């Protein structure tokens, strides 16, 4: 039955599931995404279906911090939606010309680091999250101000 996806779940639902998967983990192949969608209960997911989903979502294949190319939602098309509750967990954001530091309430750093890591950005090399502190390494320390602005934008903090 060719319409199995439509009959089982509306097209919007598979699009939403694909978007959520891309926000939660890294995929280096379309087949990995396809297999994960099948695990979630979507039937008859073909490679061409995955290709159309990625196109619809504006997904790009970009190098992660290790140089491995992975699929991710583009920041311009799909910004991370951050509620005011996250902003209320942040005490301050600053930098020391080498790294950007986000100071959170106790226990908040891992979530903040994850929000920054969800979608790779050209200004960010990587993050390290502790209990109440996140350190963000910029790709280029001469662009530390731009890196700090990206971090603030990701977390919904006014510039």
GIHUKA-V903391 format. One record per pair of residues at least 24 apart in sequence whose ideal C-beta (glycine too) atoms are under 6 Angstrom apart, sorted by the first residue. I is the first residue (numbers start at 1). J is the second residue. Records with the same first field share a line. If there is no record, write none. Layout:
I = J, J
This chain:
4 = 43, 44
5 = 44
8 = 43
14 = 42
15 = 53
18 = 53
19 = 57
22 = 73
23 = 118
26 = 70
27 = 71
28 = 70
62 = 120
64 = 120
65 = 126
72 = 119, 120
73 = 119
75 = 119
80 = 115, 118, 154
82 = 155, 156
87 = 156, 157
93 = 152
95 = 144, 148
97 = 144
98 = 141
99 = 135, 137
100 = 136, 147, 148, 151
101 = 135
102 = 134
103 = 133
104 = 132
106 = 131, 132
109 = 133, 134
116 = 154
121 = 150
123 = 147, 150
